[in-house]
């Protein structure tokens, strides 16, 4: 149960990081 929560939080944080990187890339261009 706890591991599933950690995995879900990790996946969400990874998606957020990818979104931030994409936004920075768009701003840089």
Secondary structure as UniProt FT lines:
FT   HELIX           2..28
//
